[in-house]
Amino acid sequence: MCIDLKSFYASVECVERGLDPFKTNLVVCDKTRGQGGICLAISPKLKSLGVKNRCRLYEIPENIDYIIAKPRMKKYMEYSAKIYSIYLKYVSKDDIHVYSIDECFIDITPYISIYNKTPKEFAVMLINNVLKETGVCATAGIGTNMFLAKVALDITAKKTDDYIGFLDEEIFKKTIWHHRPITDIWNIGRGIAKRLEFYGVYDLYGVTRMNEETLYREFGVNAEFLIDHAKGIEPCTIADIKAYKAKTNSISNSQILFEDYEYKDVFLPIKEMVDNLVLELVEKNMMTNSISLSIGYSKNIHSSTGGTRKIQKYTDSFDDIIKEFQILFDDTTEKDYLIRKINVGLNNIVDKDIVSLQLNLFENTLKSDKERKIQKAVLNVKNKYGKNALLRGMSLNDKATAKSRNKLVGGHNGE
C-alpha cells in the first residue's frame, strides 16, 4: 500500500486554523518572495477550482479569494512524525518505507489475516485513524507490488469516491496500459517521454511493443525499469530496500540563491556550503578524496556546468578541500553569466579510523590535528546553541547566505 497525505502542507495549515481544507481556499507560500513565489501546496478546494499545484501566486485568478500561509517546515515534520507513529500502532517499522514527508509504502501482506480485513478495509482503518487524530485526509493506492501501489495512488485513487485505488497486473493492463500522458506514471519524466516519442510511443502499451534492444540502447540499464513497469512488474520489495547498502557514500549540499550572483561573488556561498559539509565529515568521523560541483545559471540561459575532482589523499581538512573546490570552480564555471543555483558534494567518504593513509612526509600532522580540534569545538557550540551561534567571519559578508539559510528547514521557513 502507498499512502499519501492529501495536499499535506495546505491541510496542516487549515487544521491549525480550524478550517476544512475541502472548503477553504489556502496556499502555502512565502509571499515575501513576491508574486512570483511558488506555492508549495494548495488546498483541495483550490484544486477543485482549477488552480494548479506548485503554481506561482500571480497564476491564481484574481477573482479567487484565498489565504496565504507562510511555510512552517518544522510544523509539517511534527505532523508527519505523528502520522508515522499512528502507522506504528498497526504495523512494524520493518514493513514501512518512508518515501517522503507526506508519502510512504507499507507492506500490508502479513497484516490482512492478523486484522481479518481486506486490503481496502485495512487502508480505510489507517486513513480514518490519521484523520481522527490529526485532521489530515489521506489517500491510498493498493497493489500487488510497490509499483502498482504507487500507480494506483497517483492515477486510480483520484477517480474513486473514497480516495483508494487498487491495481493488480490484470487490472493494470486494462486501465493503465493506454493511459496518457505517460508522464503520469511513476518515474517517467518529460525527458524519458520525449525520447519515447521519437519512437512513436506515448503510453506503456507502446513500451511493451518496442524492441528491448532498442530500449537498452536508448536508456541503458534503466531500460530494465521501463520494461518491467510497462508489464506491471516490480521485483523490488520493502525488505530489499531495508537491506540495501550503498557501495560508496557521499554527502552534498545545494541551494537556490536568493538573487542572481555574479561570478566574482558566488564562491563565497560555495565556501560556506563546503564548510558545513566538512563539519559534517568531522562529526561522522569520515574523510573524502573526491569533490563535485554543479553551477546553475539564472533563467536557464546556459546549461549547468561543473564536474568532479579527485583529491590526492583522504582528508577532512577544510583548507585542503576548499583549495580543490577553487580549482574546480575556476576551471568549469562560466564567468559571463549570472548564477542562481549551487550544488557541492563530497564523494567516496570513508571512516577515518579504517582508511589506509599513506605516510606523507610533507603533511603537517600537528596542523591537521589542531584544525580537527577546532572543528569539533565549533560543532559542540552549534549543536548546543544553534547553527548561527558560531560563524566564520566570511558569513558576515553581504553576499554570504549561511546565516539566513541556517534558519531554514528544507530550504523554507523553519518555524
N, C-alpha and C positions, 0 to 999 in steps of 0.2 A: 504494500500500500504506500502511496505517496500522498502526503498531506501538505496542503498549502494554506497559510493564513491569509484570508481574503483581504486585499488592499491593506496589508498589515499596518504600516506606519499611520495611514489615514484612520484606520479603525481604532488604533490605540488613542490617537488624538481625540476622536469622537467620544470614546469611552471615558477618557479623562475629563471631558466636558459634560458628561451625562447626556450625550446626544446619540441618536441612532444613525450609524453610517449609511444605512439604506434610505434615510430620509433627509440627510444633511449634505449640503454642498461644501466640501472641505478639501483643501490641497495642502500638502506638506512641502513647504518651500521656504528658502531663506530670502525674504523679499528685499533684504539689504543688497542683494546682488542685482537688483533692477528687474525690469520686465522680461529680461532675457533669462532670468533664473529658471532652472529646470525643476519641475515638480517631481519630487522623489516618489510621491504616491498621491492618488486622488481617491476620494470616497466612491463606493459603488453607485451612489446616487448621481454623481457627476458623470461616471462612465455611462450610465443609462441615458444621459442627455447628449451623448456623442463625443464627449471630451476624451481625448486620447491620453493614455497613461504615459508618463515621462514627457509630457508636453512642456512648453515654456509658458510663463504667465501670460504673455501677450497673445498666445494662441487660444486662450479661453475666450469665448464670445462675450462681448461687452454686456449683453442682456442677461447674463447669468450672475447672480449674486453668490458669493462664496466666502468662506472663512479661510484665511491663510494661517497655517500653524507652522511655527519655526521648528525645524528638525531637532529632535532630542534623542540622540542615539543611545545614551545610557538608559533612558526610559524604555526604549524598544528592546534593548538587551535584557532588561529586567523582566519584561513581559515574555520574551522568548524563553528565558530560563524557567519562568513559572510554568509555561505551557509544556516545556520539556519534562518538568517534574510531574505533571499530570500524566503524561505518557508512561512514565516510570512506575506509576501505580498499577499499570496493567501489563506492561511488557518489560523485558530485561534490556538494559543498555546495550548488551551484545547484539540485540536484534534491531537496533536503531542506528541509522546513518544520517547524521545532520548534514544536509546539503547546503543550507544557507540559513540566515537568521529567521526566515519565515517558512522554511520548507524542509521536510525530512522524509526519508524512506523507512518503513518498518516491515520486517519480515513477520507477517501475521500467521504463517503456516502452523506453528505449534500452538497458537492460542485459540484457533477456531474450535477445536474439540474441548480445550480447557474451559472456555466460557460458554460452550454449547451454543454458538451463534454462527450465522452465515457470515461471509466476509463483509457484506454490506451492513449487516446488523452490528458487527464489530466496529466498523467505521463510524456508524451513527453514534454508538456509545462514546467513542473518543471525542468526536466532534461536539456532541451535546455537553460533555463534561468541560471541554475547553470553553464553550460559550457560557456555561453556567458560572464557571469560576473566574473568567477574565472578561467576558463580554465581547470577545473576538470571535467572529464567524470563520469557520474553516471549510475548505473543500477537499475532496479526496478522489484519487484515482486508484483503482484496484486492478491488478493484472497478474498473469501467471509468471511474469518476470519483471525486473525493475524497469526495463524499457517500456513495456506495455502499461505498467502502472503510471509512469510519467506521462505517456501519451494520453492515457485515459483521463488524467488530471487536466492536462493542457487543452485537450480538444473535446473529449466526450463529456466531461463533467459540466461544461458550460451549457450543454444542451438539455440538462436534466433539471427537474424542479427541486431536487434535494441536494444538488451540487456534488453528486457522487457518480463517477463513471466507472465502467468495467470493460475490460478487454481481455480476451484470450486470442490465440492465433487465428481461429476461425472467424471471430467477430472482427478482428483487426483487418483481415483480408477483405471482408465485405464492406467495412465502413471507413477504413483509413487508407487503403491502397490507392484510391483515386482522389484523396483529399488534396486540395490546393488552397493556398500556396504551400509548397513543400517546406518553406521556412517555418511553418507552424510546428514542424516535427523537431523534437528534442535533438540538439547538437547539429542541426543543419542550418547554417547561417547563409547570408546573402552571397558570400564568396563561393561556397560549395554549390549553392543553387545556380549561380551564374555559370559555373564550369559544367554543370549537368545540362544546362540549357543548350550549350554548344553541341550536345549530342541529341538534342530534341527531347530531353527528359524533364518533365515538370512535376512528377509525383513518384511515390515509392513503387508503384506498379511498374513504372518505366525503368526504375533501377533494376528490378528483378529481370527485365528483358535485356539488359545490357550484357555485353560480353565481359566476363570477370577480368580477363587480361587487360581490357581497356580501362576498367575501373582501377586496377592496381597500377597501371601505367600513369593514370591521371592523379591518383590520390596516395599512392604508396601504400604503406601498411595501414593507413586509415581507411582504405577501401574495405577492410575486413568488417569494420563497424557498419558501414553503409550496406554491405551485402547481408549481414545478419539482421540488421534493423529493418531492412526492406521486407524481410520474411517474418518479422515479428519475433526474432530470436535474440536473446541476451544471456550468454552463459555466465556473466559476472554476477555474483551474489553479494549480499551484505557481509557474509562471512569472509568472502575473498577480499573485500575492501578492508575489513578489520585486520586481516593477516598480511596485507601488503606492506612491504618495506622498500623505500626508495634506495636505489644503488648509490646515488650521490645526493648530497644535501646542499641547499643554498638558502640564503635569506636575501630579501630585496625590499626596496622602499620606493614608492612612486608618489608623485604629486602633480596636480594641475595648478600652475602658478596663478596667483590672484590677478595678475595682469601680464601683459606681454613684456618679456625681458629681452634686452639686447645681449649680444654675445659677451660683451665685456662684464656684464653684471651677473650672469647666470651661474658662474662657477661657485659663487658664494653659497646659494642654497644647496648646490651639489655637495659642497664640503660639509654642510650641516647634516645632510642626509647620510653621508658616509660616516660622520661622527657617531650618529645614532646606531648605525649598523655595527660599527666597531665596538661600541659599548655592549651591544647585544652579544657579539662574539665573546667578549671577555666574561660577560655574565654566564654564558653557557660553557665557558672553558674550551672554546673552539678556536681554530685557526683556518686561514684560507690561503689559496695560492692562485686564485683566478678572480677577475672582476668583470663586470659587464655594465654597459651604459647605453641608454636609449634616449634620444632627444627628439621631441615632437615640436613641430613649428606652428605658429599662430595661423588659425583658419585653414590648416592643412595645405598651405601654399607650397609646401615642399614635403616630400616623403620623409619619414623618420630616419635619423642617422644614428650611428653608434656601432657597438660591437663588443667583443670580449678581448681581454688581455691577460696573458699568463704572467704570474709573478715568479721570480726565480727561486723563492723559498716560501715555506708556510710561515705566516705571520699573523699577529693580532695587533700590530702597531699602526696607529692612525697615521703617523708620519710616513711610514713605508707605503701604506695603501693609498693615501691621498696623492702621493707622487705619481703612482701608476695611473690613477684617475686623471690627473692633469695631462699626462701624455696622451691617454686615450681620448680625452676631450679635445685637446688641440688637434689631434690627427683626424678626427671624424666629424666634428661639428661645423656646420656651415656658418660663416661669420656674417653674412649679409642678410640673414632672415631673422625675424623676431621669433622668440622661443616661448612656448606655453606649457610644455609637458616634459617631465624628467622622470626617468626610472634608473635606479642604480641597484646593483646586485653584487653579492659576494658568493662565489661558487666554490664547489669542491671543499666545503668546510668539513673539518675532521676534528676529533677530540684531541686537545692539546697534549694530553698525557700519553696517548698511544702513537702519535705521529712520530715517524722516524726522521729526526732532523740531522742533517749532515753538519759536522763541525765547520763553522765559518770563522777563520782566523781574524777576519776583518770586522766581525759583528761585535758591537758593544753590548755585551750581555747586561752590564750594570745599568746602562741607559734603558734597555728594554724592560728590565725588572722594575725600574723606577717609574716608567711610563705606565706599566700594568698596575702598580700600586695606586697611582693617581686615578686611573680609570675605575678601579674598584671603589675608591673613596667617593668618586663622583656618582657611581651607581648607588651606593649606600644613601647618599644625600637625596638623590632623585626618587628612589624607592620610598623613602620615609616622608619627604616633604613635597613631592610633586616634581614633574619634569622641568618646570620653569624655576625651581628653587636654585639651580646652579646652571649657568650657561657660559659658553665660551664668549669672549669679547666680540667675536665676529657676528654673533647673533643679535647684537645691539645696533648693527648697521641698518640703514633704511631699506636696503634690498634683501635683508635676511627674512626668512619665513618661519624658522623653527619656533620662535616664541608664540606666534599665532597658531601654528599647526599643532603645538603641544596641547592646545585647549580643545582640539577637535577629536572626535571618535569616528573612525571610518571616513575621514575627510569632511565630516559635517559637525554641526554644533554638538558639543558633548554634554549638554545639560542633562 
